[in-house]
Amino acid sequence: MARKIFSLVLLLLMLGMTHAVAQSAAPNHTDAEGQRQGLWERSYPNGQLMYRATFKDNRPVGEMTRYHANGRMMARIVYDEDGQVGAGQLFDENGRLAAEGAYHGNARTGLWKFYNSRGRLISEEYFVDNEKHGESVTYYSNGKVAGVSQWAGGKQEGEEVAYYPSGGVRLKATYRNGVLHGAYTVFYENGRREIHGMYREGEMEGPWLFFNALGHLDYKLTYVNGSAQEREFLDKQQEERFRIFEENRGRLRDPEEYSASPEEYFLGR
């Protein structure tokens, strides 16, 4: 009789353990305090896996992955056991590496590298608490530096220099609190100045000088609150040159387009 009772108790214990294991293995579990625990998954309407992550006390631990709708991996972060620090990689729809860097929690931190569709490095940027901070460098496809800029708290600050593919300086500009402020100089590829003037809090201000490729002054414009005072006196050639300059002033185009918001890739954010 005692043996039967022992066998029954053992069977009930085994059933309880099996139920507990099944519960712990069930995805998308939230504990009594509302914190995510264990495996979490989400799928696209067609049933394709969207993301998979493991949580401990509401923090991701180990590997977190997200997928494109075509099934290829979109992003992968491997967190430490405390869910504090992670190494991240982002991929395009063809599975090619697009960016890599570190996370602190959900925020980008330290050096991040970005790549084009051919796998070439096109940008290196530093982050602090998910905001660009420090020196950022862009590259041409041949590996030469295309531009160097300085950032503080997510805003451009200090000097920015853009280069021709040959290595010569193309532009020098100064930023303060995220807007152009200070000297702004465009150079011909032969090293001579093409345009020189000043910005004040994002507006062109004072005399602006326009030179020809030989270094001779072509014409001069005076700006007040961002508007040229003598524009009506320009001839057709000067007017076309001015128009092109107006369309491009203050903008340093990256050699490639790339995504710089990887945090949006995760958990449907």
Sine and cosine of phi, psi and omega as CSV:
sin_phi,cos_phi,sin_psi,cos_psi,sin_omega,cos_omega
0.00,0.00,-0.71,0.70,0.01,-1.00
-0.89,0.47,-0.60,0.80,-0.01,-1.00
-0.91,0.41,-0.60,0.80,0.01,-1.00
-0.92,0.40,-0.68,0.73,0.01,-1.00
-0.89,0.45,-0.68,0.73,0.02,-1.00
-0.88,0.48,-0.67,0.74,0.01,-1.00
-0.90,0.44,-0.63,0.77,0.00,-1.00
-0.92,0.39,-0.70,0.72,0.03,-1.00
-0.88,0.48,-0.69,0.73,0.01,-1.00
-0.88,0.48,-0.65,0.76,0.02,-1.00
-0.89,0.45,-0.68,0.73,0.02,-1.00
-0.90,0.44,-0.63,0.77,0.03,-1.00
-0.90,0.44,-0.68,0.73,0.00,-1.00
-0.90,0.43,-0.65,0.76,0.04,-1.00
-0.90,0.44,-0.65,0.76,0.01,-1.00
-0.91,0.41,-0.64,0.77,0.03,-1.00
-0.91,0.41,-0.65,0.76,0.02,-1.00
-0.89,0.46,-0.66,0.75,0.02,-1.00
-0.91,0.42,-0.64,0.77,0.00,-1.00
-0.91,0.41,-0.67,0.74,0.03,-1.00
-0.89,0.45,-0.66,0.75,0.01,-1.00
-0.89,0.45,-0.64,0.77,0.02,-1.00
-0.90,0.43,-0.70,0.72,-0.04,-1.00
-0.92,0.38,-0.47,0.88,-0.02,-1.00
-0.99,0.10,-0.22,0.98,-0.02,-1.00
-0.92,0.39,0.72,-0.69,-0.03,-1.00
-0.96,0.29,0.31,-0.95,0.11,-0.99
0.86,0.50,0.72,0.69,-0.01,-1.00
-1.00,-0.09,0.71,-0.71,0.08,-1.00
-0.88,-0.48,0.74,-0.67,-0.04,-1.00
-0.98,0.18,-0.07,-1.00,-0.07,-1.00
-0.89,0.46,-0.39,0.92,0.01,-1.00
-1.00,-0.07,0.11,0.99,0.05,-1.00
0.99,0.14,0.22,0.98,-0.01,-1.00
-1.00,-0.09,0.65,-0.76,0.02,-1.00
-0.94,0.35,0.69,-0.72,0.00,-1.00
-0.69,-0.72,0.61,-0.79,0.10,-1.00
0.96,0.28,-0.42,-0.91,-0.09,-1.00
-0.96,0.27,0.73,-0.68,0.11,-0.99
-0.80,-0.60,0.69,-0.72,0.00,-1.00
-0.66,-0.75,0.40,-0.91,0.10,-1.00
-0.53,-0.85,0.61,-0.79,-0.06,-1.00
-0.84,-0.54,0.39,-0.92,0.13,-0.99
-0.95,0.31,0.29,-0.96,0.03,-1.00
-0.82,0.57,-0.47,0.88,0.01,-1.00
-0.99,0.12,0.06,1.00,0.03,-1.00
1.00,-0.06,-0.15,0.99,0.02,-1.00
-0.93,0.36,0.70,-0.71,0.00,-1.00
-0.87,0.48,0.76,-0.65,0.02,-1.00
-1.00,-0.09,-0.76,0.65,0.06,-1.00
-0.45,-0.89,0.35,-0.94,0.06,-1.00
-0.59,-0.81,0.73,-0.68,-0.01,-1.00
-0.46,-0.89,0.42,-0.91,0.07,-1.00
-0.91,-0.41,0.74,-0.67,-0.06,-1.00
-0.89,-0.46,0.52,-0.86,0.15,-0.99
-0.70,-0.72,0.91,-0.41,-0.04,-1.00
0.81,0.59,0.72,0.70,0.10,-0.99
0.96,0.27,0.13,0.99,0.04,-1.00
-0.91,-0.42,0.67,-0.75,0.04,-1.00
-0.94,0.33,0.67,-0.74,0.06,-1.00
-0.76,-0.66,0.51,-0.86,-0.02,-1.00
0.94,0.33,-0.57,-0.82,-0.12,-0.99
-1.00,0.03,0.76,-0.65,0.14,-0.99
-0.88,-0.47,0.78,-0.62,-0.03,-1.00
-0.77,-0.64,0.54,-0.84,0.10,-0.99
-0.73,-0.69,0.54,-0.84,-0.13,-0.99
-0.82,-0.57,0.51,-0.86,0.18,-0.98
-0.94,0.34,0.28,-0.96,0.00,-1.00
-0.89,0.46,-0.38,0.93,0.01,-1.00
-0.99,0.10,0.04,1.00,0.06,-1.00
1.00,-0.09,-0.23,0.97,0.02,-1.00
-0.98,0.22,0.50,-0.86,-0.03,-1.00
-0.91,0.41,0.71,-0.70,0.06,-1.00
-0.99,-0.14,-0.65,0.76,-0.05,-1.00
-0.42,-0.91,0.48,-0.88,0.02,-1.00
-0.57,-0.82,0.81,-0.59,0.08,-1.00
-0.80,-0.60,0.74,-0.67,0.07,-1.00
-0.93,-0.37,0.93,-0.36,-0.03,-1.00
-1.00,-0.05,0.39,-0.92,0.11,-0.99
-0.96,0.28,0.05,-1.00,-0.10,-1.00
-0.92,0.39,-0.30,0.95,0.04,-1.00
-1.00,-0.07,-0.09,1.00,-0.01,-1.00
0.94,0.33,0.39,0.92,-0.06,-1.00
-0.99,-0.14,-0.72,0.69,-0.10,-0.99
-0.87,-0.49,0.72,-0.69,-0.01,-1.00
-0.67,-0.74,0.50,-0.87,0.10,-1.00
-0.98,-0.20,0.85,-0.53,-0.12,-0.99
-0.91,-0.41,0.52,-0.86,0.12,-0.99
-0.69,-0.72,0.65,-0.76,0.05,-1.00
-0.88,-0.47,0.61,-0.80,-0.07,-1.00
-0.77,-0.64,0.51,-0.86,0.07,-1.00
-0.99,0.13,-0.03,-1.00,-0.09,-1.00
-0.92,0.39,-0.25,0.97,0.05,-1.00
-0.99,-0.12,0.10,1.00,0.04,-1.00
1.00,0.09,0.15,0.99,-0.02,-1.00
-1.00,0.05,0.62,-0.79,0.00,-1.00
-0.89,0.45,0.81,-0.59,0.00,-1.00
-0.95,-0.33,-0.48,0.88,-0.02,-1.00
-0.31,-0.95,0.41,-0.91,0.08,-1.00
-0.44,-0.90,0.55,-0.84,0.00,-1.00
0.06,-1.00,-0.21,-0.98,-0.09,-1.00
-0.95,-0.33,0.47,-0.88,0.10,-0.99
-0.87,-0.49,0.55,-0.83,0.25,-0.97
-0.88,-0.47,0.97,-0.24,-0.21,-0.98
0.93,0.38,-0.83,-0.56,0.06,-1.00
-0.99,-0.17,0.08,1.00,-0.09,-1.00
-0.98,-0.22,0.69,-0.72,0.11,-0.99
-0.91,0.41,0.59,-0.81,-0.01,-1.00
-0.53,-0.85,0.49,-0.87,0.04,-1.00
0.93,0.36,-0.43,-0.90,-0.09,-1.00
-0.98,0.20,0.76,-0.65,0.14,-0.99
-0.86,-0.51,0.66,-0.75,0.03,-1.00
-0.89,-0.46,0.66,-0.75,-0.01,-1.00
-0.87,-0.50,0.59,-0.81,-0.10,-1.00
-0.79,-0.61,0.45,-0.89,0.09,-1.00
-1.00,0.04,-0.05,-1.00,-0.08,-1.00
-0.92,0.39,-0.25,0.97,0.03,-1.00
-0.99,-0.13,0.10,0.99,0.06,-1.00
0.99,0.11,0.15,0.99,-0.01,-1.00
-1.00,0.05,0.62,-0.78,0.04,-1.00
-0.92,0.38,0.81,-0.59,0.01,-1.00
-0.88,-0.47,-0.24,0.97,-0.02,-1.00
-0.32,-0.95,0.58,-0.82,0.16,-0.99
-0.78,-0.63,0.81,-0.59,-0.06,-1.00
-0.69,-0.73,0.55,-0.84,0.04,-1.00
-0.96,-0.28,0.62,-0.79,-0.03,-1.00
-0.79,-0.61,0.53,-0.85,0.17,-0.98
-0.72,-0.69,0.87,-0.50,-0.01,-1.00
0.80,0.60,0.71,0.71,0.09,-1.00
0.96,0.29,0.17,0.99,0.04,-1.00
-0.87,-0.50,0.61,-0.79,0.03,-1.00
-0.88,0.47,0.74,-0.67,-0.05,-1.00
-0.44,-0.90,0.88,-0.48,-0.05,-1.00
0.95,-0.32,-0.38,-0.92,-0.08,-1.00
-1.00,0.08,0.70,-0.71,0.11,-0.99
-0.88,-0.47,0.68,-0.73,-0.03,-1.00
-0.78,-0.62,0.76,-0.65,0.12,-0.99
-0.94,-0.34,0.45,-0.89,-0.09,-1.00
-0.78,-0.62,0.54,-0.84,0.20,-0.98
-0.97,0.23,0.24,-0.97,-0.03,-1.00
-0.90,0.43,-0.32,0.95,0.04,-1.00
-1.00,0.07,0.06,1.00,0.04,-1.00
1.00,-0.04,-0.17,0.99,0.02,-1.00
-0.97,0.23,0.46,-0.89,-0.03,-1.00
-0.93,0.36,0.77,-0.64,0.05,-1.00
-0.99,-0.12,-0.50,0.86,-0.01,-1.00
-0.19,-0.98,0.47,-0.89,0.05,-1.00
-0.74,-0.67,0.79,-0.62,0.00,-1.00
-0.70,-0.71,0.33,-0.95,-0.01,-1.00
-0.90,-0.45,0.62,-0.79,-0.05,-1.00
-0.72,-0.70,0.48,-0.88,0.07,-1.00
-0.56,-0.83,0.89,-0.46,0.03,-1.00
0.86,0.50,0.58,0.82,0.04,-1.00
1.00,0.08,0.03,1.00,0.01,-1.00
-0.85,-0.53,0.58,-0.82,0.01,-1.00
-0.94,0.34,0.69,-0.73,-0.09,-1.00
-0.55,-0.84,0.78,-0.62,0.03,-1.00
1.00,-0.01,-0.35,-0.94,-0.13,-0.99
-0.99,0.16,0.62,-0.79,0.17,-0.99
-0.84,-0.54,0.71,-0.70,0.00,-1.00
-0.81,-0.59,0.78,-0.63,0.08,-1.00
-0.93,-0.37,0.55,-0.84,-0.09,-1.00
-0.84,-0.54,0.48,-0.88,0.19,-0.98
-0.96,0.28,0.37,-0.93,0.07,-1.00
-0.84,0.54,-0.43,0.91,0.02,-1.00
-0.96,0.26,-0.26,0.96,0.01,-1.00
0.94,-0.33,-0.23,0.97,0.04,-1.00
-0.96,0.30,0.41,-0.91,0.00,-1.00
-0.95,0.32,0.76,-0.65,0.02,-1.00
-0.99,-0.17,-0.60,0.80,-0.06,-1.00
-0.38,-0.92,0.59,-0.81,0.18,-0.98
-0.80,-0.59,0.76,-0.65,-0.01,-1.00
-0.62,-0.79,0.35,-0.94,-0.01,-1.00
-0.82,-0.57,0.70,-0.71,0.01,-1.00
-0.88,-0.47,0.51,-0.86,0.14,-0.99
-0.64,-0.77,0.84,-0.54,0.02,-1.00
0.83,0.56,0.60,0.80,0.11,-0.99
1.00,0.00,-0.03,1.00,0.01,-1.00
-0.78,-0.63,0.39,-0.92,0.03,-1.00
-0.89,0.45,0.74,-0.67,-0.01,-1.00
-0.36,-0.93,0.93,-0.36,-0.03,-1.00
0.89,-0.47,-0.33,-0.95,-0.10,-1.00
-0.91,0.42,0.60,-0.80,0.01,-1.00
-0.66,-0.75,0.90,-0.44,-0.08,-1.00
-0.73,-0.69,0.78,-0.62,0.09,-1.00
-0.96,-0.27,0.66,-0.75,-0.05,-1.00
-0.88,-0.47,0.57,-0.82,0.22,-0.98
-0.94,0.33,0.27,-0.96,0.00,-1.00
-0.93,0.37,-0.32,0.95,0.04,-1.00
-0.99,0.15,0.04,1.00,0.07,-1.00
1.00,-0.10,-0.19,0.98,0.01,-1.00
-0.99,0.17,0.44,-0.90,0.04,-1.00
-0.93,0.36,0.64,-0.76,0.12,-0.99
-0.96,-0.28,-0.69,0.73,-0.02,-1.00
-0.63,-0.78,0.65,-0.76,0.07,-1.00
-0.55,-0.83,0.73,-0.68,0.03,-1.00
-0.22,-0.97,-0.18,-0.98,-0.04,-1.00
-0.80,-0.60,0.56,-0.83,0.16,-0.99
-0.94,-0.33,0.55,-0.84,0.13,-0.99
-0.76,-0.65,0.95,-0.31,0.02,-1.00
0.77,0.63,0.75,0.67,0.09,-1.00
1.00,0.04,-0.05,1.00,-0.01,-1.00
-0.89,-0.46,0.68,-0.74,0.10,-1.00
-0.91,0.41,0.68,-0.73,-0.11,-0.99
-0.57,-0.82,0.69,-0.73,0.06,-1.00
0.99,0.15,-0.28,-0.96,-0.06,-1.00
-0.95,0.30,0.70,-0.71,0.10,-0.99
-0.85,-0.52,0.76,-0.65,-0.09,-1.00
-0.94,-0.33,0.72,-0.69,0.00,-1.00
-0.87,-0.49,0.84,-0.54,-0.09,-1.00
-0.92,-0.38,0.41,-0.91,0.15,-0.99
-1.00,0.04,0.07,-1.00,-0.11,-0.99
-0.91,0.42,-0.28,0.96,0.03,-1.00
-1.00,0.05,-0.08,1.00,0.02,-1.00
1.00,-0.06,0.08,1.00,0.01,-1.00
-1.00,0.04,0.62,-0.79,0.02,-1.00
-0.89,0.45,0.83,-0.56,0.00,-1.00
-1.00,0.00,-0.81,0.59,0.09,-1.00
-0.34,-0.94,0.18,-0.98,-0.06,-1.00
-0.73,-0.68,0.67,-0.74,0.06,-1.00
-0.82,-0.58,0.56,-0.83,0.06,-1.00
-0.94,-0.35,0.80,-0.60,-0.04,-1.00
-0.96,-0.27,0.65,-0.76,0.11,-0.99
-0.77,-0.64,0.88,-0.47,-0.02,-1.00
0.80,0.60,0.62,0.79,0.09,-1.00
1.00,0.04,0.00,1.00,-0.03,-1.00
-0.90,-0.43,0.71,-0.70,0.03,-1.00
-0.97,0.23,0.71,-0.70,-0.06,-1.00
-1.00,0.06,-0.40,0.91,-0.11,-0.99
-0.92,-0.38,0.36,0.93,-0.13,-0.99
-0.87,0.49,-0.54,0.84,-0.06,-1.00
-0.92,0.38,-0.22,0.97,-0.02,-1.00
-1.00,-0.06,-0.02,1.00,-0.02,-1.00
-0.97,0.26,0.60,-0.80,0.09,-1.00
-0.99,0.16,0.02,-1.00,-0.11,-0.99
-0.88,0.47,-0.68,0.73,-0.01,-1.00
-0.91,0.42,-0.69,0.73,0.03,-1.00
-0.92,0.40,-0.61,0.79,0.01,-1.00
-0.89,0.46,-0.67,0.74,0.02,-1.00
-0.91,0.41,-0.67,0.74,0.03,-1.00
-0.89,0.45,-0.66,0.75,0.03,-1.00
-0.90,0.44,-0.66,0.75,-0.01,-1.00
-0.88,0.48,-0.71,0.70,0.01,-1.00
-0.89,0.45,-0.67,0.74,0.02,-1.00
-0.88,0.47,-0.69,0.72,-0.01,-1.00
-0.88,0.47,-0.57,0.82,0.00,-1.00
-0.94,0.34,-0.48,0.88,-0.13,-0.99
-0.93,-0.37,-0.13,0.99,-0.09,-1.00
-0.89,0.46,0.66,-0.75,0.05,-1.00
0.98,0.18,0.01,1.00,-0.03,-1.00
-0.87,-0.48,0.86,-0.52,0.09,-1.00
-0.97,-0.24,0.96,-0.27,-0.06,-1.00
-0.96,0.28,0.70,-0.71,0.09,-1.00
-0.94,0.34,0.49,-0.87,0.02,-1.00
-0.92,0.38,-0.36,0.93,0.03,-1.00
-0.63,-0.78,0.39,-0.92,0.13,-0.99
-1.00,-0.01,0.61,-0.79,0.04,-1.00
-0.43,-0.90,0.33,-0.94,0.03,-1.00
-1.00,0.03,0.71,-0.70,0.02,-1.00
-0.84,-0.54,0.43,0.90,0.00,-1.00
-0.78,-0.62,0.88,0.48,-0.09,-1.00
-0.91,0.40,-0.39,0.92,-0.03,-1.00
-0.90,0.44,-0.38,0.92,0.00,-1.00
-0.96,0.29,-0.21,0.98,-0.04,-1.00
-0.96,0.26,-0.31,0.95,-0.17,-0.98
-0.98,-0.21,0.60,-0.80,0.14,-0.99
0.80,0.59,0.47,0.88,0.09,-1.00
0.96,0.28,0.20,0.98,-0.01,-1.00
-0.97,0.26,0.00,0.00,0.00,0.00
